[in-house]
Amino acid sequence: EPDFVNSYACNIYHDGSEGLGQHYDDDTRFMHPVISIRLFSDSRLAFGCKLYGYSNGVIAVPMARGTVTVLKQGGWAGTRVKHCIRP
């Protein structure tokens, strides 16, 4: 598919103590799939986040360095519930 990758964002979490606030990867702003690769440190992908700056979330998935995550178009994980990256 010619437009499979149309853009990228690079978020560097230097030592695992940083993260990314809650958000949706909605279909109006992002083409899917959204692919995430952990290169430098471990983190947690948390779903159901409510407050910025807190390590809350209904579900938290450990993401070891080297993990690849794929959020598909119309999927629950990327577009139906807020998610965030937590240290």
C-alpha positions in Angstrom: 0.0 0.0 0.0 1.7 3.3 -1.1 0.5 5.4 1.9 1.2 2.8 4.6 3.6 5.1 6.5 2.6 8.7 6.0 4.3 10.3 9.1 6.1 9.5 12.3 6.7 10.9 15.7 9.8 10.2 17.9 9.3 10.4 21.6 12.5 9.8 23.6 12.2 8.5 27.2 15.8 8.8 28.3 15.9 6.6 31.4 12.4 5.3 31.8 11.3 8.1 34.1 9.4 10.0 31.5 6.1 9.3 29.7 3.3 10.6 27.5 0.0 12.1 28.7 -3.4 10.5 28.1 -4.7 10.8 24.5 -6.7 9.1 21.7 -5.1 8.1 18.4 -8.3 9.0 16.7 -9.0 8.3 13.0 -9.4 12.1 12.2 -5.8 13.0 13.2 -3.9 9.7 12.5 -3.8 7.2 9.8 -3.7 3.6 11.1 -2.2 1.4 12.1 -0.2 3.4 14.8 3.0 1.5 15.4 5.1 2.1 18.5 8.6 0.7 19.2 10.4 0.8 22.6 14.1 1.4 21.8 15.8 2.8 24.9 13.9 1.9 28.1 11.0 0.0 29.6 7.6 1.6 30.1 4.0 0.9 30.7 1.1 1.4 28.3 -1.9 2.3 30.4 -5.5 2.4 29.2 -8.4 4.2 30.9 -6.1 7.2 32.0 -8.0 10.1 33.5 -5.7 12.6 35.1 -2.5 14.1 33.6 0.6 13.4 35.5 -0.8 10.4 37.5 0.1 6.8 37.0 -3.5 5.8 37.0 -5.3 3.6 34.5 -7.6 0.7 34.5 -5.2 -1.6 32.7 -1.4 -1.2 32.5 0.7 -3.3 30.1 4.4 -3.6 30.8 6.4 -2.7 27.7 10.0 -4.0 27.8 12.7 -2.4 25.7 12.3 -3.8 22.1 8.5 -4.2 22.3 6.5 -3.4 19.2 2.9 -2.3 19.6 0.3 -2.0 16.8 -2.9 -0.1 17.3 -5.3 -0.9 14.4 -7.8 1.4 12.7 -11.1 1.4 14.5 -9.7 -0.6 17.4 -10.6 -0.1 21.0 -7.1 0.5 22.3 -6.3 3.5 20.1 -9.5 5.2 19.4 -12.1 4.2 22.0 -10.3 4.7 25.3 -7.6 7.2 26.4 -4.2 5.7 26.8 -0.8 7.0 28.0 2.8 5.9 28.4 3.9 5.7 32.0 7.3 5.1 33.6 
